[in-house]
């Protein structure tokens, strides 16, 4: 029979075949179920196996998640979180046994499968102070040194790399150029990069890559500027879409290629979903600019507490640029409150965003800080936030929030290079996504954020497994 491949998303195709369906290749039509349930305090609990039985035509009264493995979309580049100054400083304030526990929880063979690390070039809000890597006014960058990072950040990233192995991907983002390169003469509160420093700033990225790679850390990619439309009280810098494109086309792109870094994945935008389509269509309209860009990065901060998040903007952007991958590069729950670290809503925020982002074409998903202390920091401007793991540096205790478990229900079982496959739900309260790992293991994640328990049929090509989806729970079904 004839196979049909239709290119629609970066790193993947919509694939259909009427030669045989998925079931014809399966000898065992049973699946393993792993559950996190806030009502019973179950976390990554093995619920045994479910059997699939013939179920030709569901009724509208049947709650179902429909999966068809013959329709394949984007490949997963990976899932991970940011190792910032704050994360690394917190780690090394903990007892050595707790340090290893935290590293293993993310990157070890029994952890949740992180393979991505994002880090900051120059300081960010989650640094203990503002810093740069050169002396003031050094446009030639002869004084460039990453000695600051060798105390905490580089050692932690190297530990992650060692545990992850071949699938390790490291990328970085700047929050601000040095203050003397900027129009407001400050790393904080916005300002813009002065035109006369465009090339020096482009060379700065090259120096950063060179110094990190000298230390055995292979840099996979970078974003051009963290949140280029935000004037923050912390490190920030403003670029219009045209300015970002001009900098990439005339300075940063050529500097990377000239120095043998054509393979580094450059991501534009790195801000919220609201303007992602406008930024992409404006910045990438010039082919000479577009050739230097591999992906389009975004955050969630304008939409995470919105009853109607702007997920459709991702799909529209992916359709317009099927040769670029979508990368979720940052998100967290702000306004840290130590009394709320056991609240399931933290996990549901992540589940809702992750599952829907992937369904809209996202290929890479990166949480913000992997670790913070009992204050939600350290943070030099008081912008304290939640993280999946909170370490109490005063008592030595480690707390795993529901963020950790909800992320892990996906990242622990879906492997890099997995294809997302067709998945839909017929109940608004049920959010789900499905992936096919390279070993043909089919993984479906189902989240119920309602107050009502629900029976759910996992329907795959005329057969169904009867599942139970408790209120405020998330489960992973591995076939």
Secondary structure, 3 states (H helix, E strand, C coil): CCEEEEEEECCEEEEEECCCCHHHHCCCCEEEEEEEECCCCEEEEEEEEEECEECCCCCCCCCEEEEEEEEEEEECCEEEEECCHHHHHHHCCCCHHHHHHHHHHHHCCCCCCCCEEEEEECCCCCCCCCCCCCCCCCCCCCCCCCHHHHCCHHHHHHHHHHHHHHHCEEEEEECCCCHHHECCCCCECCCCECHHHHHHHHHHHHHHHHHHHHCCCCCCEEECCCCCCCCCCCECCCCCHHHHHHHHHHHHHHHHHHCCCCCCEEEEEEEEHHHHHHHHHHHCCCHHHHCCCCEEEEECCCCCCCCCCCCHHHHHHHHHCCCCEEEEEECCCECCCHHHCCCHHHHHHHHHHHHHHHHCCEEEEEEEECEEECCCCCCCCCCCECCCEEEECCCCEEEECHHHHHHHHHHCCCCCCCEEEEEEECCCCEEEEEEECCCCCEEEEEEECCCCCEEEEEEECCEEEEEEECCCEEEEEEC
